[in-house]
Amino acid sequence: MEKQLIISIGREFGSGGHEIAEILAEKFDLKLYDKSLLQHIADERNVNVAHIEKYDEIPRNLLLSRTVRGYSNSVEENIANMQFDFLKKRAAEGKSFVVVGRCSETILRNYSGLISMFILGDWDNKIERVTRLYHMSAEEAENFIFRQDRKRKEYHNYYCKGKWGDSRNYDISVNSSKLGEKETAEMLAAYIMKRQES
């Protein structure tokens, strides 16, 4: 691929956003960065990835952390910044990739190859999907979706000026419940190819 292409995907929990990211990564033959970013960071720092996974996409605890001379004692904030630095380094090297979450629509906004999207879904469809994939009751799924989205929103809004899920912060926002994950991914692929032509 001659032009740099960075596909940034924000998503509501249960919307199928990660599956759509996987489909797009395969279609465009791109590396996919999601939780796998933690493994790259762990390898670089020679630490066990299990020790840092629990801090992924979690906002800094303001009551238990502080910053002195630009250095934070917040593990959550340090892990987030390591991921941001990793993505910015790859982008600066001209690499093309797909990234799920990690405030990527904001931290990579200065790269002309960035195409950002947000995947949302109808509440009933998200509950059905989560009950099926995680073997939960509908009530458990509702609570799980609420907690996961609240965590993502707090994380995103801590590091970014633009609000999580606000369509003005993305090139395109789409409800995957209308067409399903595969058809939505095909529609987004057509949009990406059109953008790549310009």
C-alpha positions in Angstrom: 0.0 0.0 0.0 1.6 3.2 -1.1 -0.3 5.8 1.0 -0.2 5.5 4.7 -3.5 4.3 6.1 -4.4 4.4 9.8 -7.8 3.1 10.6 -8.9 4.2 14.1 -12.0 2.5 15.6 -13.8 3.7 18.7 -16.7 1.5 19.8 -19.5 0.9 22.2 -19.2 -2.3 24.1 -21.2 -5.0 22.4 -21.4 -3.1 19.0 -19.1 -5.5 17.2 -16.5 -2.8 16.8 -13.6 -5.1 17.4 -14.9 -7.7 14.9 -15.3 -4.9 12.4 -11.7 -3.9 13.1 -10.5 -7.5 12.5 -12.4 -7.6 9.2 -10.9 -4.3 8.0 -7.4 -5.3 9.1 -7.6 -8.5 7.1 -9.2 -6.8 4.1 -6.4 -4.2 3.9 -3.7 -6.5 5.1 -2.8 -4.3 8.0 -1.5 -4.9 11.5 -4.2 -4.7 14.2 -3.4 -3.0 17.5 -5.8 -3.5 20.4 -4.8 -5.2 23.6 -1.9 -6.6 21.7 -0.2 -3.2 22.2 0.4 -4.3 25.8 2.4 -7.3 24.6 4.6 -5.0 22.5 5.2 -2.7 25.5 5.8 -5.7 27.8 8.4 -7.1 25.3 10.1 -3.7 25.0 10.3 -3.3 28.8 11.0 -6.9 29.5 8.0 -7.3 31.9 5.2 -9.9 32.2 2.2 -8.6 30.2 -0.1 -10.0 32.9 1.2 -7.3 35.3 0.0 -4.5 33.1 -3.2 -5.9 31.5 -5.4 -4.8 34.4 -4.4 -1.1 33.8 -5.4 -1.1 30.1 -7.9 1.6 29.1 -8.5 2.7 32.6 -8.4 6.4 33.6 -6.0 7.7 36.2 -7.2 7.6 39.8 -7.0 11.3 40.8 -7.2 10.5 44.5 -4.4 8.0 44.5 -1.9 9.6 42.1 0.1 12.7 41.6 2.4 14.3 39.0 5.7 15.9 40.0 7.8 17.7 37.4 6.0 15.9 34.6 6.3 12.4 36.1 3.2 10.6 37.2 3.1 7.8 39.8 -0.2 6.5 38.2 0.4 3.1 36.6 -2.8 3.6 34.5 -1.5 6.9 33.1 1.9 5.6 32.4 0.5 2.5 30.6 -1.8 4.8 28.5 1.1 7.1 27.6 3.3 4.1 26.6 0.5 3.0 24.2 0.1 6.5 22.8 3.9 6.8 22.3 4.0 3.4 20.6 1.2 4.4 18.2 2.7 7.8 17.4 6.1 6.2 16.7 4.6 3.7 14.3 2.6 6.5 12.6 5.8 8.7 12.4 7.6 5.8 10.7 4.9 5.8 8.0 3.4 2.5 9.1 -0.2 1.6 8.2 -2.3 -0.2 10.7 -5.7 -0.5 12.4 -6.1 0.5 16.0 -9.0 -0.2 18.3 -9.6 2.5 21.0 -6.6 4.0 22.8 -7.8 7.6 22.0 -6.3 7.0 18.5 -8.7 9.4 16.7 -7.2 12.2 18.8 -3.5 11.2 19.3 -3.0 10.5 15.6 -5.2 13.3 14.2 -2.2 15.1 12.6 -1.6 12.2 10.2 -3.3 12.7 6.8 -3.7 8.9 6.4 -5.9 8.7 9.5 -9.5 7.6 9.0 -11.4 7.6 12.2 -14.7 5.9 12.9 -17.0 5.1 15.8 -19.1 2.0 16.0 -22.3 2.1 18.0 -25.3 -0.3 18.2 -28.9 -0.6 19.3 -29.3 -1.5 23.0 -31.2 -4.7 22.4 -28.7 -5.9 19.8 -25.8 -5.2 22.1 -27.5 -7.1 24.9 -28.2 -10.1 22.6 -24.6 -10.1 21.4 -23.0 -9.9 24.9 -25.3 -12.6 26.3 -24.3 -14.9 23.4 -20.6 -14.2 23.5 -20.1 -14.0 27.3 -22.8 -16.5 28.3 -24.6 -14.0 30.6 -28.2 -13.3 31.4 -29.8 -10.2 29.9 -29.5 -8.4 33.2 -25.9 -9.3 33.6 -25.2 -8.2 30.1 -26.9 -4.8 30.7 -24.8 -4.2 33.7 -21.6 -5.3 32.0 -22.2 -3.1 28.9 -22.9 -0.1 31.2 -19.7 -0.6 33.2 -17.5 -1.2 30.2 -18.8 1.9 28.3 -18.5 4.0 31.4 -14.9 2.9 31.8 -14.1 3.6 28.1 -15.8 7.0 28.3 -13.9 8.0 31.5 -10.6 6.9 30.0 -11.2 8.7 26.7 -12.5 11.9 28.2 -9.6 12.1 30.7 -7.0 12.1 27.8 -8.9 13.9 25.1 -10.7 17.2 24.7 -13.3 15.7 22.4 -16.0 13.6 24.0 -16.1 9.8 23.5 -18.7 8.8 20.9 -19.4 12.4 19.8 -19.8 12.1 16.0 -18.0 15.4 15.5 -14.7 13.8 16.6 -14.8 11.0 14.0 -14.8 10.9 10.2 -17.8 8.5 10.3 -20.1 7.0 12.9 -22.2 4.0 12.1 -24.8 1.9 13.9 -23.6 -1.7 13.2 -27.0 -3.1 14.3 -28.6 -2.1 11.0 -26.5 -4.2 8.7 -24.6 -6.5 11.0 -20.8 -6.6 11.5 -19.8 -8.0 8.2 -21.9 -5.7 6.0 -21.0 -2.7 8.1 -17.3 -3.6 7.6 -17.8 -3.9 3.8 -19.5 -0.5 3.8 -16.7 1.1 5.8 -14.1 -0.6 3.5 -15.8 1.1 0.5 -15.6 4.4 2.3 -11.9 3.8 3.1 -11.1 3.0 -0.5 -12.9 6.1 -1.7 -10.9 8.2 0.8 -7.7 6.5 -0.4 -8.4 7.6 -3.9 -8.4 11.3 -3.1 
